[in-house]
Amino acid sequence: MGFQYRVALAFILIQSLIMSTLSVPTLQLDTAQAVLELPSRHGPAGLPVANATRSFWIDTPGANPLAKEGSQGELTSDADVCIIGSGITGVSAAYHLAKHFEGREDGGTPVKVVILEARDFCSGATGRNGGHLTPSVFLDFVNRELAYGPDEARKTYALENYTASELINIIEAESLQRAVDFVASSHLSLLVTERELNFAKADFAAAQAAGLDLDHIEWVSGKDMSETYGTSFPASRYPGHNLWPLKLVAELYKIALKTAPSKFSLKLHTNTPVTSITSASSTSRRWSLSTPRGAIQCSYVIHATNGYSSHLLPHLQGPVGIVPTRGQVLALRSASPLSEVTTASWGGNEGFEYWFPRPVESGKEENPLIILGGGREASGPNFEYYVTDDSVVQKTVGKVLRDFLPGVFPGKYEKGREPEMEWTGIMGFTKIGDPFVGPVVKSSELDTREFEGQFIAAGYSGHGMTRAYACAEAVAGMVAAKLTGTKWETPEWLPRHYLTTERP
Ligand SMILES: Cc1cc2nc3c(=O)[nH]c(=O)nc-3n(C[C@H](O)[C@H](O)[C@H](O)COP(=O)(O)OP(=O)(O)OC[C@H]3O[C@@H](n4cnc5c(N)ncnc54)[C@H](O)[C@@H]3O)c2cc1C
């Protein structure tokens, strides 16, 4: 009996015994990719909308003390560097710039850096996401190797490992585990169709042949999954982490503030959307950023606006650039205690769905809150591409998400239970699935002069928690090199095809 036939038989057998079912359609990734690549009649993204849905991370009382920071009073009018966006990219860029100037002996005035945020602090995707900090380990290796060769393919995983381990180092060095609700556990990647299982096995074999360290990967059969976790789908299992993303970003901001106060000054202006960027009239600064509160002039600009990038950079609209894409998340109380649910985090169905249980507060609650996102593949033919309105939720997505866990774990989750919170957020998708990192260029011309001094790190395609910090480090390094008249060296973990100047 051939391997494929045996796998198919095992699938049918296990499914019929336990009957895990899915409320969402399967095998939608290829269609979603084809739709993403279609020419678009949508123009550039708008600005972030007002009255965004309330997310658990942002709207839990006390969670966002920086929400309105710098929103009143006088706007800073001059800076060396303006960072647009206060999500994990913008704040990481400020953090890396601060670190760059730490311990420098050269005197002179401190480098002035300003973060401008359209809404409240960290109210974009970072304040609305699924909370996972789990690097991709081998999935998609075959495609990446085909597209870029084995070295580049390896680097895409190296960058994610680097990001996760650096963020964990910071959390440990600053003793932030409780402050950011950091959880280190297992991550299970559910393989819900035979095709997904076969692809995962092929990715694993190719990654192993290319020398990736995969010792920490385990394959768990449907039978073992059903005994241990109560779902019949097989899975790969590896270390995973989750945390409170907004709180991590707030801590990075605080570290940046105190890192090198005599060499580096940092100011945050929330509720200050940048509406346009034009050449500055002054000779000392290159750019003038308009906001409803007045203008600010600066020499360097870092675009950390992710799904909204094309608002200020219209050449990044459509599939050649960054496509805003709405995602949806529920915070749903589990019907069972954490001991039964386990602390593991999960993903599955080609990555469309992802979930994990929040840590429980001892004495206050027994059953954990599950943060569950996905359902975009059930939203209709457009997969929520070009949707920038996160002030509403999508009904069909909400319905399939409510039905998802009771179907995957029969008997373990209560059917019909209403979530405690439900929200949406805007991601930034690119057709190659990888971000734009580096100087702003018009891709057809690779000409940096029109945007001299402007940089971007954006377009993580729904997977930014393990990439944004490192991409921001690269861009901050480029800006710091300009400020200090030194040469920027490409870090060994940065895939070259992420660079705006080398994108395919
Ligand atoms: C529902 C959802 C679930 C996700 N789940 C995960 C996950 O589990 N794991 C993972 O790795 N990734 C996940 N992601 C993706 C991840 O959250 C993003 O890749 C990452 O947060 C991007 O960070 P960022 O700082 O680049 O963008 P954002 O956090 O979106 O920050 C951009 C900021 O720029 C501001 N802005 C935009 N335009 C302007 C302007 N003109 N002027 C001033 N400010 C402006 C916005 O208000 C926003 O605050 C998810 C995303 C969503 C939406």
The ligand as a MOL file (V3000), in Angstrom:
LIG
                    3D

  0  0  0     0  0            999 V3000
M  V30 BEGIN CTAB
M  V30 COUNTS 53 58 0 0 0
M  V30 BEGIN ATOM
M  V30 1 C -6.5800 40.1630 13.5590 0
M  V30 2 C -5.0960 40.0190 13.4610 0
M  V30 3 C -4.4680 38.8720 13.9600 0
M  V30 4 C -3.0750 38.7210 13.8740 0
M  V30 5 N -2.4660 37.6650 14.5140 0
M  V30 6 C -1.1130 37.5650 14.5120 0
M  V30 7 C -0.4370 36.5690 15.2490 0
M  V30 8 O -1.0390 35.8410 16.0440 0
M  V30 9 N 0.9070 36.4500 15.1030 0
M  V30 10 C 1.6130 37.2990 14.3150 0
M  V30 11 O 2.8190 37.1410 14.1710 0
M  V30 12 N 1.0000 38.3120 13.6650 0
M  V30 13 C -0.3240 38.4730 13.7500 0
M  V30 14 N -0.9450 39.5020 13.1040 0
M  V30 15 C -0.1300 40.4310 12.3390 0
M  V30 16 C 0.6110 41.3930 13.2650 0
M  V30 17 O -0.2680 41.8970 14.2370 0
M  V30 18 C 1.1790 42.5280 12.4150 0
M  V30 19 O 1.9980 42.0000 11.4000 0
M  V30 20 C 2.0160 43.4860 13.2410 0
M  V30 21 O 1.3420 43.8440 14.4090 0
M  V30 22 C 2.3340 44.7170 12.4110 0
M  V30 23 O 2.8780 45.6890 13.2570 0
M  V30 24 P 3.1020 47.1470 12.6890 0
M  V30 25 O 3.6320 47.9420 13.8060 0
M  V30 26 O 3.8910 47.0810 11.4450 0
M  V30 27 O 1.6540 47.6340 12.2600 0
M  V30 28 P 0.4470 48.1680 13.1660 0
M  V30 29 O 0.4310 47.5280 14.4980 0
M  V30 30 O -0.7790 48.0890 12.3300 0
M  V30 31 O 0.8410 49.6690 13.4080 0
M  V30 32 C 0.7140 50.6510 12.4040 0
M  V30 33 C 0.2590 51.9160 13.1070 0
M  V30 34 O 0.3370 52.9910 12.1880 0
M  V30 35 C -0.7290 53.8720 12.4640 0
M  V30 36 N -0.9170 54.6800 11.2580 0
M  V30 37 C -1.3150 54.2790 10.0410 0
M  V30 38 N -1.3180 55.3070 9.1720 0
M  V30 39 C -0.9030 56.3950 9.8650 0
M  V30 40 C -0.6910 57.7550 9.5200 0
M  V30 41 N -0.8780 58.2260 8.2730 0
M  V30 42 N -0.2750 58.6220 10.4940 0
M  V30 43 C -0.0220 58.1740 11.7540 0
M  V30 44 N -0.2200 56.8720 12.1200 0
M  V30 45 C -0.6400 56.0060 11.1880 0
M  V30 46 C -1.8890 52.9490 12.7790 0
M  V30 47 O -2.8950 53.5980 13.5040 0
M  V30 48 C -1.1840 51.8520 13.5620 0
M  V30 49 O -1.2460 52.0740 14.9550 0
M  V30 50 C -2.3280 39.7040 13.2030 0
M  V30 51 C -2.9380 40.8680 12.7410 0
M  V30 52 C -4.3210 41.0360 12.8870 0
M  V30 53 C -4.9730 42.3240 12.4110 0
M  V30 END ATOM
M  V30 BEGIN BOND
M  V30 1 1 1 2
M  V30 2 1 2 3
M  V30 3 2 2 52
M  V30 4 2 3 4
M  V30 5 1 4 5
M  V30 6 1 4 50
M  V30 7 2 5 6
M  V30 8 1 6 7
M  V30 9 1 6 13
M  V30 10 2 7 8
M  V30 11 1 7 9
M  V30 12 1 9 10
M  V30 13 2 10 11
M  V30 14 1 10 12
M  V30 15 2 12 13
M  V30 16 1 13 14
M  V30 17 1 14 15
M  V30 18 1 14 50
M  V30 19 1 15 16
M  V30 20 1 16 17
M  V30 21 1 16 18
M  V30 22 1 18 19
M  V30 23 1 18 20
M  V30 24 1 20 21
M  V30 25 1 20 22
M  V30 26 1 22 23
M  V30 27 1 23 24
M  V30 28 2 24 25
M  V30 29 1 24 26
M  V30 30 1 24 27
M  V30 31 1 27 28
M  V30 32 2 28 29
M  V30 33 1 28 30
M  V30 34 1 28 31
M  V30 35 1 31 32
M  V30 36 1 32 33
M  V30 37 1 33 34
M  V30 38 1 33 48
M  V30 39 1 34 35
M  V30 40 1 35 36
M  V30 41 1 35 46
M  V30 42 1 36 37
M  V30 43 1 36 45
M  V30 44 2 37 38
M  V30 45 1 38 39
M  V30 46 1 39 40
M  V30 47 2 39 45
M  V30 48 1 40 41
M  V30 49 2 40 42
M  V30 50 1 42 43
M  V30 51 2 43 44
M  V30 52 1 44 45
M  V30 53 1 46 47
M  V30 54 1 46 48
M  V30 55 1 48 49
M  V30 56 2 50 51
M  V30 57 1 51 52
M  V30 58 1 52 53
M  V30 END BOND
M  V30 END CTAB
M  END
